Amino acid sequence: MNDNSPNRSLDRDVGRLVSGLGLPLSRREAMRRCLFGTAGLLLMDGWGLRAAAGPRVATARSVIQIWMWGGPCHIDTFDPKPGAGYDYCGPLAKAIPTNVAGIEIGELLPLLAKQADKYSILRGMTHGNFAHETAAYWVQTGRAAGGREVYPCAGAVTSLFKGYDAGYTGLIPPYIVLTEPQGRFSEAGFLGSRHKPFATGGDPAAARFNVEGIVAQGISDQRQRARRDLLHQLNTLGRAMPGDATLKALYQSEDQAYELILGDASKLFDLSQEKDELRDRYGRTTFGQSCLMARRLVEKGVPYITINYKGWDTHKQHFETMRRKLPEMDKGLATLLGDLKERGLLDSTIVWWSGEFGRTPRVQWEAPWNGGRSHWGKVFSAVVAGGGFEGGHVIGASDAKGEELKERPIYPADLIASMYDLLGIDTNAKLPHPQGLDLRVISADGLKTGGRLKEIM
Amino acid sequence: MASKYDLKALYRLIVNSRTYQMSSRGSGEPGAAANFAVYPVRRLEAEVLIDAVDQVTGTTEKYSSPIPEPFTFIPEGQRSIALPDGSITSSFLELFGRPPRDTGLEGERNNRPTAGQKLHLLNSSHIQRKIEQSRMVEYQAKKTPAEMATGMYLGILSRFPTPEETRTVEAYYQTAKPREAAVDLAWALMNSAEFLYRH
């Protein structure tokens, strides 16, 4: 803030006013000071008002984003249409009741049906975009693709406002993706590579979870230590230039790296420390163990974790894939919700389940799809739980065949802005931009909106 | 101009100058760097660093651009410093602060060392694979420890090892299998400040 800013000049006036209190004021002097003060307040541009309205108290500390890359079918998961007939439901015609009266979900999700009081289903999700890249961008940044700016996604924004610039001191990076980045998607946008997620690589369901950079394949801890000693002994340049500030920065980063490689972090990624019984409940799949890993990261205070769950782009063999993958998802997600609840973490952790869109409600029986579903962005479903979101509700609805939005549109920006509210991120805050443009976290600049998720906040 | 635009003559003039040959070992006095009294050490830029790693290990990087379709593929032998397009990038280049070329400002490039960069160099499968595939490592692993030290130092740091360094390598050789020792030595030299910084 420069010295001429209204705040400062106001402070100075108040100071003068206070210091002048003991002396008799001339009428003109008093008038002048009052005007100054008022002008100062006006110049503050509603600042006082905004502070009074204020961002709500943050209830969420972390987000676990389950990214259903490819677009999961809404009808076969959280928005079943048993009355729509075979052309819409195929062989998955049944909906099953949940532990919340009046809410039914797809028949392949029996475990999640027992947890329905913990999450809310957003059946009114809509953006109308049918292409993977642009829809993935829309759902995760809240904005339609095609403008001249590439906006950061929710994870990068959370990394900005809850990460190292905001007092996060953990060694584990504040924004993590299990296990691979999405590809053809710039998570950080114009925020730059500092806010890209740390992708673990490896497979948490393998005997050893080889986390890229932290747990190396085929190198024991003993050899790691021996190598480090060798590196230090051969540090000829460093010894020739003791006290060099540039090199000191290098050694600092090296020490931090080794704390991750040989310190607590490598233990954090060692899932064998969990009970076998719990690991089984999550499912010994990459997705199941990723959910378990996400819970461990939340316990460490990592603000944003994305589980990049691939394989939902089911143009062909749709129903075979659903039968194979939905039980796996059911197990992992249901256990995650239960486990978070048991540990008292669900109140401070948002779980967000969504893909970039849903899938064509009317099954494509014709060749070459032979029973597949295509992309569907007109209406689809997302699920949110925890962190201040109430469970046991359904918001919005699609029509009887799951093709059109019937009531309460929820645009991606509505969902993301609601998450930011719960995280205590001011949606009107400025995003740092390389050219210094005035861009806000979520601005009202023509974004389509159906309003925040007030129903469950 | 007198040398008929001969670039080699220009290089000769520059590298023979006292300023260019200044040692990076300064007296440590404040302001020394600003007054050109020393050569300030600088980390290799992202593209230069990956090119150096590739040259030392005899490996290559694959670059492609998925946007717009059809995809653009860069020939494997091409150096990263010669990438024509700011949007053709890799996680390595981004991690090590290559500018996205959004602006023309020098400040866009970020050469600050981070823990993430060190993790990548010390322990990533990317660098590990390069060292494992290196023909130099394979070749040097068959030699005596002293010969290996000389070969590796020449290959990676372009200088002979000091007697003390040779002794350190010989001692390490006693504790590990020859191939592992060679891999670890190449790894240590590539992670040394001498390799990562211009000095």
Interface residues (C-beta under 8 A of the other chain):
Chain A: L171 P173 P181 R184 F190 G192 S193 K196 F198 A199 G201 N210 E212 G213 I214 A216 Q217 I219 R223 Q224 A226 R227 L230 L231 Q233 L234 N235 T236 L237 G238 A240 M241 G243 D244 T246 L247 A249 L250 Q252 S253 E254 Q256 A257 Y258 L260 I261 P434 Q435
Chain B: S24 R25 G28 P40 V41 R42 R43 P66 I67 S91 E94 L95 G97 P100 D102 T103 E108 R112 P113 T114 A115 G116 Q117 K118 L119 H120 L122 N123 S124 S125 Q128 T162 E165 T168 V169 Y172 T175 A176 E180 D184 L185 W187 A188 L189 N191 S192 A193 E194 L196 Y197 H199
